[in-house]
Amino acid sequence: MKLVVLSGGGGGARLTRGLADTLEPGELTVVGNVGDDLEVLGLHVSPDLDSLLYTLSGLIDEDRRWGRAGETWNVLESVGAWGGEDWFRLGDLDVGLHLVRTQALREGVALSEITARLAGRVGLRCSILPATDDRLRTRVATPAGTFAFQEWYVGRGHRDEVDAVEYVGAREASPAPGVLHALQAADAVVFAPSNPYLSIGPILAVSAIRRAIERRSVRCVAVSPLVGGQAVSGPAGRMLSRMAGGTTPDFVAQSHKDLIDALVIDRSDAPGAADVPVTAPEIELVVTSTLMHDRGAERRLADVVLEAACA
Amino acid sequence: MKLVVLSGGGGGARLTRGLADTLEPGELTVVGNVGDDLEVLGLHVSPDLDSLLYTLSGLIDEDRRWGRAGETWNVLESVGAWGGEDWFRLGDLDVGLHLVRTQALREGVALSEITARLAGRVGLRCSILPATDDRLRTRVATPAGTFAFQEWYVGRGHRDEVDAVEYVGAREASPAPGVLHALQAADAVVFAPSNPYLSIGPILAVSAIRRAIERRSVRCVAVSPLVGGQAVSGPAGRMLSRMAGGTTPDFVAQSHKDLIDALVIDRSDAPGAADVPVTAPEIELVVTSTLMHDRGAERRLADVVLEAACA
């Protein structure tokens, strides 16, 4: 079966790994968020694409859950000592990738082509596509002002509540080569357990991608990023509370309004268990354990997702 | 006294440190070679300015004699693994500096201003000025073809003999701010024991610098980079043999024709000692031990140079 996953980093990347472990080589295409991308120290950094690359290749630091295992931090120490900007944590092995990517971008190679080359170097069994090769940047409006995504997320430790999210450049952005084809050829579409506003939202902000999903004839399954009404990591819970009005499965489902057929939720969020009202009865709820504490759990969740996608 | 030193890296940087140790803060200005500069992995690298900075600040690896003490190499390992160019050895701490400098250059800050900022971060007692803020690049013509300096020096391990050296951009290059003023205010000028063609040559190729030295009213003292007719490191000996015809003090003096009043040479190269003819009697020869195997030797050589400069 041909599957397309829309994903950020973190848990999204881990579910993607579970799916890649389960599917045959070539069956899986991941469309990664680029709204988090930034230029820092003259380097083009694509945090979500890198999390996907590192997770799928096994290079990721499994404890820290971002960046590379065995990472060292001497570049950044030196940058700070010489008076450069060192607020964004870049490890030495990570910087190596950013240098290679940035140089290729400057030579005019598209992000999607570079991403394919990098994935090829580590022999991935699936394709990673950026949502777009065009410049698309997430900005958040908060009571303290409007910030570029990483300025808020890393620079301010995402401490400010978010009132609104905007995707600068989305209107003009085209899907990267291969994205629409993958969606059209897909037997199912999955939204990984990533932040609806910060990871899935920027992908769907590329209107041709949203349109392709709206017009699909196959099932689309989202996996909630919440466990017990809270994000496993990051601000998804706080953002759903403030921007959607709550963190029950209904609010998660509403954040993907008109796009999904089923929502996979954790047992701790199951209606009844916590007496949660269901107001979107057209969306099927699939209840399972969504915490991915090891590779086995990733594969088990992947199996549930695949079953829901093929239902 | 106000002293200006023209220097490459290596031995030139070590003599400069000896002079800085001896002179009062503010008395010493080093004009550094930028003909070796290169762009690699999108980074602007200034090897000679960095050798000066690292040597004068004590950050240099005293055994390797280039790069930083305690250096690690994870960026380059990663670059190679991702398929990037890894022929030019860049350590992690070194990359930190290159990122800071390259970002500032892209923002329009001049190399001289950046160099001053970096020197300020480590509290140097002297000024480091690049010969020029303009693009000036050394190229070498060899029997195997003409190469950009680092392509030949590092990429090909400087194995090809050199027939000629050209300084691309020198004609249009202006001295960096402060260089002419330092030369005009100097009580003496010193050519450090650096390669005449590859380190001193590119500085003097900036015509306003050469003219200022030709028109000086103070003494100019060169220190030979040779010991026993051979370079302590690098290809200076081979280049003098092939391009000037020999490696005796006369040939070294000829390479600085019409510019120097005195040449400091090692005892092993002293005329008489090896029965070497002297054909440039207008240039005073100063015989001492020029090998700088420790800080004490750097200071002793600096004392001899200062004495010759004040004669």
Interface residues (C-beta under 8 A of the other chain):
Chain A: L41 G42 L43 E71 T72 N74 V75 L76 E77 S78 V79 G80 A81 W82 G83 G84 E85 D92 L93 D94 V95 G96 L97 L99 V100 T102 Q103 R106 R117 L118 R121
Chain B: L41 G42 L43 E71 T72 N74 V75 L76 E77 S78 V79 G80 A81 W82 G83 G84 E85 D92 L93 D94 V95 G96 L97 L99 V100 T102 Q103 R106 R117 L118 R121
